[in-house]
Amino acid sequence: MPVERISRCLFCLWLVCLSPAIICVGARAARAEAKATERDALAAAALPQQNQQPGEVRFSADNEQERDSGVWIDGKYFGYVKELKGDKKVLLPPGEHEISIRSDGYKDFVKKIVIEPGQPQTIEVVMEENPKAIYPGDDAAELRLDIQPKRAAVFIDDAYVGHGGDFGGRFHSMLVGPGKHRLKVTLAGYHGYETEINPVANEKSRMKIVLEKETDSTGKP
């Protein structure tokens, strides 16, 4: 057999022996590349979730008036200052939000904040008396309100006057000037209550208001 033919045969045999190794190396490289791609995809998917992690808003107040002030965030009532902790703590998505804190006889405390993912932020509540506030006179009627839930916001003629717990019980009531007024009670997750009242001068009266929970399309609260 000629030497050239023998060489070609040996070269073909070498290729046959080498091919499995080449295939094996190629398969390992492909698997490694696939795993790296999967890791990159998982990391990319986790990044938006991390960026959407809510941040907590906390409140600090020095006196009872400030602690009983109502809190609105982005136009929505959340409750009153001293209760917004524990299972009622405020968690907001990252980004800019507007905090508005109100109390009868005081100017609204308004503050814009930027929430960072997973970061708590404390707001120092400082309420300033409103010199233009109008208070009931000596002929004011006394209205005691038994409201459930007690954390609901109470309005007289669209002005926020406090939460339900401020106007019920043995030692709490509301003073209202005689004549017609609109009484409104609201709380997120509940149907609002609204009615007209017409208290008589120096009269004492009592009302019981129970807000009903809103339900979804399945009838569940």
C-alpha positions as CSV (number, residue, x, y, z in Angstrom):
1,M,0.0,0.0,0.0
2,P,1.5,3.4,-1.0
3,V,2.7,5.6,1.9
4,E,0.4,8.4,0.8
5,R,-2.7,6.2,1.1
6,I,-1.6,4.9,4.5
7,S,-1.2,8.5,5.7
8,R,-4.7,9.4,4.6
9,C,-6.1,6.3,6.4
10,L,-4.2,7.2,9.6
11,F,-5.5,10.8,9.4
12,C,-9.1,9.6,9.0
13,L,-8.7,7.3,11.9
14,W,-7.4,10.2,14.0
15,L,-10.4,12.3,13.1
16,V,-12.8,9.5,14.1
17,C,-11.1,9.1,17.5
18,L,-11.0,12.9,18.0
19,S,-14.6,13.7,17.0
20,P,-16.2,12.5,20.3
21,A,-13.8,14.6,22.3
22,I,-14.6,17.7,20.1
23,I,-18.4,17.0,20.5
24,C,-18.0,16.6,24.3
25,V,-16.1,19.9,24.6
26,G,-18.6,21.7,22.4
27,A,-21.5,20.4,24.5
28,R,-19.9,21.5,27.7
29,A,-19.3,24.9,26.3
30,A,-22.9,25.2,25.1
31,R,-24.3,24.1,28.5
32,A,-22.0,26.6,30.3
33,E,-23.2,29.4,27.9
34,A,-26.9,28.4,28.5
35,K,-26.4,28.5,32.3
36,A,-24.7,31.9,32.1
37,T,-27.6,33.2,30.0
38,E,-30.1,31.8,32.5
39,R,-28.3,33.5,35.4
40,D,-28.3,36.8,33.5
41,A,-32.0,36.4,32.8
42,L,-32.8,35.6,36.5
43,A,-30.7,38.6,37.6
44,A,-32.5,40.9,35.2
45,A,-35.9,39.6,36.3
46,A,-34.9,40.1,40.0
47,L,-33.8,43.7,39.5
48,P,-37.2,45.2,38.7
49,Q,-38.7,43.4,41.7
50,Q,-36.0,44.8,43.9
51,N,-36.6,48.3,42.6
52,Q,-40.3,47.9,43.3
53,Q,-39.8,46.9,46.9
54,P,-41.9,49.4,49.0
55,G,-40.4,51.8,51.6
56,E,-42.0,52.5,55.0
57,V,-43.2,55.9,56.1
58,R,-43.1,56.6,59.8
59,F,-44.4,59.6,61.7
60,S,-43.0,61.5,64.8
61,A,-45.2,63.9,66.7
62,D,-44.6,65.8,70.0
63,N,-48.1,66.4,71.3
64,E,-51.6,64.8,71.4
65,Q,-53.0,67.2,68.9
66,E,-50.4,66.2,66.3
67,R,-50.7,62.5,67.1
68,D,-54.5,62.7,66.5
69,S,-54.1,64.5,63.2
70,G,-55.4,62.8,60.0
71,V,-53.0,61.6,57.3
72,W,-53.6,61.8,53.6
73,I,-51.1,60.3,51.1
74,D,-51.5,61.2,47.4
75,G,-55.1,62.3,48.2
76,K,-56.1,59.1,50.0
77,Y,-56.9,59.0,53.8
78,F,-54.8,56.5,55.6
79,G,-55.8,57.1,59.3
80,Y,-54.4,59.3,62.1
81,V,-50.8,59.8,63.0
82,K,-50.4,57.7,66.2
83,E,-52.1,54.6,64.8
84,L,-50.0,54.3,61.6
85,K,-47.6,51.6,62.9
86,G,-47.5,47.9,63.4
87,D,-50.2,46.2,61.3
88,K,-51.3,49.6,60.1
89,K,-47.8,50.8,59.1
90,V,-47.6,52.7,55.8
91,L,-45.8,51.1,52.9
92,L,-45.5,53.0,49.7
93,P,-44.0,52.1,46.2
94,P,-40.7,53.9,45.3
95,G,-41.1,57.3,43.8
96,E,-42.5,60.7,44.8
97,H,-45.5,61.0,47.1
98,E,-47.3,63.9,48.8
99,I,-48.1,63.7,52.5
100,S,-50.9,66.0,53.9
101,I,-51.7,66.0,57.6
102,R,-54.8,67.8,58.8
103,S,-56.3,68.8,62.1
104,D,-59.3,71.1,62.9
105,G,-58.1,74.6,63.8
106,Y,-54.6,74.1,62.3
107,K,-53.1,74.7,58.9
108,D,-52.5,71.6,56.7
109,F,-49.0,70.2,57.0
110,V,-48.0,69.3,53.4
111,K,-44.7,67.6,52.5
112,K,-43.5,65.9,49.3
113,I,-41.2,62.9,49.9
114,V,-39.3,60.4,47.6
115,I,-39.5,56.8,48.7
116,E,-36.4,54.6,48.1
117,P,-36.9,50.8,47.7
118,G,-36.9,49.1,51.1
119,Q,-35.9,52.2,53.0
120,P,-37.8,53.7,56.0
121,Q,-38.4,57.4,56.2
122,T,-39.6,59.4,59.2
123,I,-41.7,62.5,58.9
124,E,-41.6,65.0,61.8
125,V,-45.1,66.3,62.2
126,V,-45.4,70.0,63.1
127,M,-48.8,71.6,63.1
128,E,-49.3,75.3,63.0
129,E,-52.5,77.0,64.4
130,N,-54.7,78.5,61.8
131,P,-55.5,82.1,62.8
132,K,-58.5,82.2,60.4
133,A,-60.1,79.1,61.9
134,I,-63.8,79.7,63.0
135,Y,-65.0,78.0,66.1
136,P,-68.6,77.4,67.3
137,G,-70.0,80.1,69.6
138,D,-71.6,79.9,73.0
139,D,-74.8,78.6,71.5
140,A,-73.1,75.6,69.9
141,A,-74.9,72.2,69.9
142,E,-73.1,69.2,71.4
143,L,-73.1,66.2,69.1
144,R,-71.8,62.8,70.3
145,L,-70.9,60.4,67.5
146,D,-70.6,56.6,68.0
147,I,-68.7,55.7,64.8
148,Q,-67.4,52.3,63.7
149,P,-64.6,52.0,62.7
150,K,-63.4,54.6,65.1
151,R,-60.4,55.5,62.7
152,A,-62.8,56.8,60.0
153,A,-62.3,60.5,59.0
154,V,-65.1,62.9,60.0
155,F,-66.0,66.0,58.0
156,I,-68.4,68.9,58.7
157,D,-69.3,70.9,55.6
158,D,-66.3,69.2,53.8
159,A,-63.8,70.4,56.4
160,Y,-61.9,67.6,58.2
161,V,-62.6,67.8,62.0
162,G,-61.1,64.6,63.3
163,H,-61.5,60.8,63.4
164,G,-64.4,58.8,64.8
165,G,-62.7,58.1,68.1
166,D,-62.5,61.9,68.8
167,F,-66.3,62.3,69.1
168,G,-67.6,59.3,71.0
169,G,-67.5,57.8,74.4
170,R,-68.3,59.4,77.8
171,F,-66.0,62.4,77.5
172,H,-65.8,63.1,73.8
173,S,-68.3,65.0,71.6
174,M,-68.4,67.5,68.8
175,L,-69.5,71.2,69.1
176,V,-71.4,72.4,66.1
177,G,-73.0,75.8,65.4
178,P,-76.8,75.7,65.1
179,G,-78.3,75.3,61.6
180,K,-77.9,73.0,58.7
181,H,-74.5,71.2,58.1
182,R,-73.3,68.3,56.0
183,L,-71.8,65.5,58.0
184,K,-69.6,63.0,56.2
185,V,-67.7,60.0,57.4
186,T,-65.2,58.1,55.1
187,L,-62.6,55.4,55.3
188,A,-60.8,53.5,52.6
189,G,-62.3,50.0,52.0
190,Y,-65.7,51.1,53.4
191,H,-68.8,52.8,51.9
192,G,-68.9,56.4,52.9
193,Y,-71.7,57.9,55.0
194,E,-73.1,61.4,54.4
195,T,-76.2,63.1,55.8
196,E,-77.5,66.6,56.6
197,I,-77.8,67.6,60.3
198,N,-79.7,70.6,61.7
199,P,-78.7,70.9,65.4
200,V,-80.5,73.3,67.7
201,A,-78.7,75.8,69.8
202,N,-77.3,74.3,73.1
203,E,-78.9,71.0,72.3
204,K,-77.3,67.7,73.1
205,S,-77.8,64.8,70.7
206,R,-76.2,61.5,69.7
207,M,-75.8,59.6,66.5
208,K,-74.6,56.0,65.7
209,I,-72.8,55.5,62.4
210,V,-71.6,52.1,61.2
211,L,-69.7,52.0,57.9
212,E,-70.2,49.0,55.7
213,K,-67.2,47.3,54.1
214,E,-67.0,47.5,50.4
215,T,-67.1,44.2,48.5
216,D,-65.5,43.0,45.2
217,S,-67.2,41.4,42.2
218,T,-67.4,38.1,44.1
219,G,-69.2,39.6,47.0
220,K,-66.2,39.2,49.3
221,P,-64.9,42.2,51.5
